[in-house]
Amino acid sequence: MDQLDAMRSYCRVVEAGSFAAAARLLDTSPSAMTKVVQSLETWTGCRLLSRTTRSMTLTEAGRRFYEHCVAMVAETDRVLEELRASDRGPSGRLVISAPVSMTLGVLAPHFHAFQERYPAVELEVRLNDRPADLVREGVDVALRGRAVLEDSTLVAVPLMHFERVLCASPAYWARKGMPSEPQDLSAHDCLAYLLGTDATRWRFEREGDVQEVEVAGSMRSDNSLLLLDALRVGRGVGVVPRPLAEADLREGRLVSALADWRLEPRQLHAVYATRDFLPQRVRAFVDFMKVRMAI
């Protein structure tokens, strides 16, 4: 293993927090990772990591060397990317973490169009509604649709603003009656999205008047497509992203209620770890999605 590869592996060990975790990411063994770090310690003449059977911590020298490795690896990757891109454009593997429902319901055609535009980029799309740890999981870009992004250390580029809508099937409204005020929902079977910020309380606003309703129902899920299916068959009332429900609303399978009340909207963001030395394929994807999602 050359020194640059060793430095890459060292960065993985530090970022993953253990030899075993880094070994899984790099598809090798913990003992191989240990040998890499030992060789770097011999090379630098410094102890880089303090290790016990249960923990691993960076020494001061290890921290400084890690910062050096990050800069060296990033600069080398940037130069290589520019040299290769001068002839063929963006290329290589691009790992994307994306929400299940939004991808299957909205985003998939945009991914296909991106690959048509940049055929040398190999997409690896990981569908999960829970936020990915970009560094530990080796994710280049995460697409997240939330009201607020918690991790301020990440770069977040807004791609799409979307409203949410309260809706149910015509049969459900015929059976239970449509609410005239948000508080009327306390008498309804409310099907909630588990991973949202409003899994137990729905917040409505109208001309400065704010009402929060504690909701409960016969079903909750961490997947919006499953909730949509339950709404179509009349299981209850739910709050769903308008882009996912648009066809059902247009064709009458679902009917919205409380249209004069505003639910907190969401934004879809493209999230990545750093602005520095951004690979060309990442920049191309984010720029491409910004244009596509604005259509």
C-alpha positions in Angstrom: 0.0 0.0 0.0 1.4 3.4 -1.0 1.4 6.4 1.4 -1.6 8.1 -0.2 -3.7 4.9 0.2 -2.5 4.6 3.7 -3.5 8.2 4.4 -7.0 7.5 2.9 -7.3 4.4 5.2 -6.2 6.4 8.2 -8.9 9.0 7.5 -11.5 6.3 7.4 -10.4 4.9 10.8 -10.6 8.3 12.4 -14.0 9.2 10.8 -15.5 5.7 11.5 -14.3 5.7 15.1 -12.9 2.2 15.1 -10.7 -0.2 13.1 -13.6 -2.6 12.7 -16.0 0.1 11.3 -13.4 1.4 8.9 -12.6 -2.2 7.8 -16.3 -2.8 6.9 -16.4 0.4 4.9 -13.2 -0.6 2.9 -14.1 -4.3 2.7 -11.0 -5.4 4.5 -10.1 -6.8 7.9 -9.5 -4.9 11.2 -6.0 -6.4 11.4 -5.2 -4.9 8.0 -6.3 -1.5 9.2 -4.2 -1.8 12.3 -1.2 -2.6 10.2 -1.8 0.5 8.1 -1.9 2.8 11.1 1.2 1.1 12.6 3.1 1.7 9.4 2.0 5.4 9.4 3.2 5.7 13.0 6.5 4.3 12.0 6.7 6.6 9.1 5.8 9.7 11.1 7.7 8.7 14.2 4.6 9.6 16.3 1.8 7.7 18.1 -1.3 8.7 16.2 -4.0 6.8 18.1 -4.3 5.7 21.7 -5.8 2.3 21.6 -7.4 0.0 24.3 -9.5 -3.1 23.8 -12.6 -0.9 24.1 -11.8 2.5 22.8 -9.7 4.5 20.4 -8.8 8.2 20.7 -6.7 10.6 18.7 -3.5 11.9 20.1 -2.6 15.5 19.4 -0.1 14.4 16.8 -2.8 12.1 15.4 -5.3 15.0 15.1 -2.7 17.2 13.3 -1.8 14.3 11.0 -5.4 13.6 10.2 -6.0 17.2 9.2 -3.0 16.9 6.9 -4.2 13.7 5.4 -7.7 15.1 4.7 -6.1 18.0 2.9 -3.6 15.9 1.0 -6.2 13.3 -0.1 -8.8 16.0 -1.1 -6.2 18.0 -3.1 -5.0 14.9 -4.9 -8.6 13.8 -5.7 -9.4 17.3 -6.9 -6.4 17.4 -9.3 -7.0 13.9 -10.6 -10.7 14.7 -11.1 -9.9 17.8 -13.1 -7.3 16.0 -15.2 -9.8 13.2 -16.0 -12.7 15.5 -16.4 -10.9 17.6 -19.0 -11.5 14.8 -21.5 -14.6 13.0 -20.3 -16.6 15.1 -17.9 -18.0 13.9 -14.5 -17.3 10.2 -13.9 -17.0 7.6 -11.2 -19.3 6.2 -8.5 -21.8 8.7 -6.9 -23.4 7.4 -3.7 -26.8 9.1 -3.0 -29.0 8.6 0.0 -32.6 9.5 -0.7 -36.0 9.1 1.0 -38.0 6.1 -0.1 -41.4 7.7 -0.9 -40.1 10.9 -2.6 -37.7 8.9 -4.7 -40.3 6.4 -5.9 -43.0 9.0 -6.3 -41.1 12.0 -7.6 -37.3 11.8 -7.9 -36.7 8.6 -9.9 -37.2 10.2 -13.4 -34.7 12.9 -12.5 -32.1 10.3 -11.6 -32.6 8.6 -14.9 -32.3 11.9 -16.7 -29.0 12.6 -14.9 -27.5 9.3 -16.0 -28.6 10.0 -19.6 -26.8 13.4 -19.3 -23.7 11.9 -17.6 -23.3 8.3 -18.6 -19.8 8.0 -17.1 -21.3 8.5 -13.6 -22.3 5.3 -11.8 -25.2 5.9 -9.5 -25.6 4.0 -6.2 -28.9 5.1 -4.7 -29.6 4.0 -1.1 -33.3 4.5 -0.2 -33.9 5.2 3.5 -36.2 7.7 5.2 -33.8 8.1 8.1 -31.0 10.6 7.8 -27.7 9.1 6.7 -24.4 9.7 8.4 -22.6 10.9 5.3 -19.0 10.3 6.5 -19.5 7.0 8.3 -21.7 5.5 5.5 -19.6 6.9 2.6 -22.5 8.9 1.1 -21.6 11.7 -1.4 -25.0 13.4 -1.4 -28.1 13.0 0.8 -31.5 14.2 -0.3 -33.5 15.3 2.7 -37.0 16.7 2.8 -37.5 18.4 6.2 -38.6 21.7 7.6 -35.3 22.1 9.5 -31.9 20.4 9.0 -30.2 19.7 12.3 -26.6 19.4 11.4 -25.2 22.8 10.7 -21.8 21.4 9.7 -23.1 20.1 6.5 -23.7 22.0 3.2 -27.4 22.1 2.4 -28.6 23.3 -1.1 -32.3 23.8 -1.4 -33.7 22.0 -4.5 -37.5 22.0 -4.1 -40.1 23.7 -2.0 -43.3 21.7 -1.5 -46.6 22.1 0.4 -48.3 19.4 2.4 -52.0 18.7 2.3 -54.6 17.2 4.6 -56.6 14.6 2.8 -58.7 11.5 2.9 -60.8 9.4 0.5 -64.3 10.5 -0.5 -65.7 7.4 1.3 -63.9 8.4 4.6 -65.2 12.0 4.4 -68.7 10.6 3.7 -68.5 8.4 6.7 -66.9 10.8 9.2 -67.7 14.2 7.9 -65.1 16.9 6.8 -63.6 19.1 9.5 -64.3 22.8 9.5 -61.6 23.6 12.0 -58.3 21.9 12.8 -59.5 21.0 16.3 -62.2 18.8 14.7 -59.5 16.4 13.8 -59.4 15.1 17.4 -62.5 13.1 16.5 -60.9 11.6 13.4 -58.7 8.6 12.7 -55.4 10.4 11.9 -52.7 8.4 10.2 -49.3 10.0 11.0 -45.9 9.8 9.4 -43.5 8.6 12.2 -40.3 10.3 11.1 -41.7 13.8 10.7 -41.5 16.6 13.2 -45.3 16.4 13.7 -45.7 12.7 14.3 -48.1 13.3 17.2 -49.2 16.9 16.7 -50.3 18.7 13.5 -49.8 22.4 13.3 -52.1 24.7 11.2 -51.8 28.4 10.5 -54.3 30.9 9.0 -53.7 34.6 8.9 -51.7 34.6 12.1 -54.0 32.2 13.9 -52.1 29.0 14.9 -53.8 25.8 16.0 -52.0 22.6 17.1 -53.9 19.4 17.3 -52.8 16.3 19.1 -53.5 13.4 16.7 -54.0 9.7 17.1 -55.2 6.9 14.8 -55.3 3.2 14.0 -52.1 3.3 12.0 -48.7 5.1 11.8 -45.8 4.5 9.4 -42.3 5.7 8.5 -43.3 5.4 4.8 -45.5 8.0 3.0 -46.5 5.6 0.2 -47.9 3.1 2.6 -49.9 5.9 4.3 -51.2 7.1 1.0 -52.4 3.6 0.2 -54.2 3.5 3.6 -55.8 6.9 2.8 -57.0 5.7 -0.6 -58.9 2.8 0.9 -60.5 4.9 3.5 -58.6 4.0 6.6 -58.3 7.6 7.9 -57.1 11.1 7.3 -53.4 12.1 6.8 -50.9 14.9 6.0 -48.9 14.1 2.9 -46.5 15.9 0.6 -48.6 17.5 -2.2 -46.2 16.1 -5.0 -47.0 12.6 -3.8 -50.7 13.1 -3.6 -51.2 15.3 -6.7 -52.4 12.5 -9.0 -54.8 11.1 -6.4 -56.3 14.6 -5.7 -56.6 15.4 -9.4 -58.3 12.1 -10.2 -60.6 12.1 -7.1 -59.2 9.2 -5.2 -58.3 11.7 -2.4 -60.0 14.9 -1.4 -58.3 17.7 0.6 -59.8 19.5 3.6 -59.1 22.7 5.6 -57.7 24.3 2.4 -57.7 27.7 4.0 -55.3 26.5 6.7 -51.6 26.2 6.0 -49.6 23.2 7.1 -45.8 23.7 7.6 -44.2 23.2 4.2 -41.0 21.2 3.5 -37.9 21.8 1.4 -36.0 19.1 -0.3 -32.2 19.7 0.2 -29.1 18.2 -1.4 -26.8 17.8 1.5 -23.0 17.0 1.4 -20.1 17.2 3.8 -18.0 20.1 2.5 -17.6 22.8 -0.1 -13.9 22.2 -0.4 -12.5 19.9 -3.1 -16.0 18.9 -4.2 -15.8 16.1 -6.8 -17.1 17.1 -10.2 -19.7 14.4 -10.2 -21.2 15.7 -6.9 -21.3 19.3 -8.2 -22.8 18.1 -11.5 -25.5 16.2 -9.7 -26.5 19.0 -7.4 -26.5 21.6 -10.2 -28.5 19.2 -12.4 -31.1 18.6 -9.7 -31.5 22.3 -9.0 -32.4 22.9 -12.6 -34.7 19.9 -12.9 -36.6 20.5 -9.7 -37.2 24.1 -10.6 -39.1 22.9 -13.7 
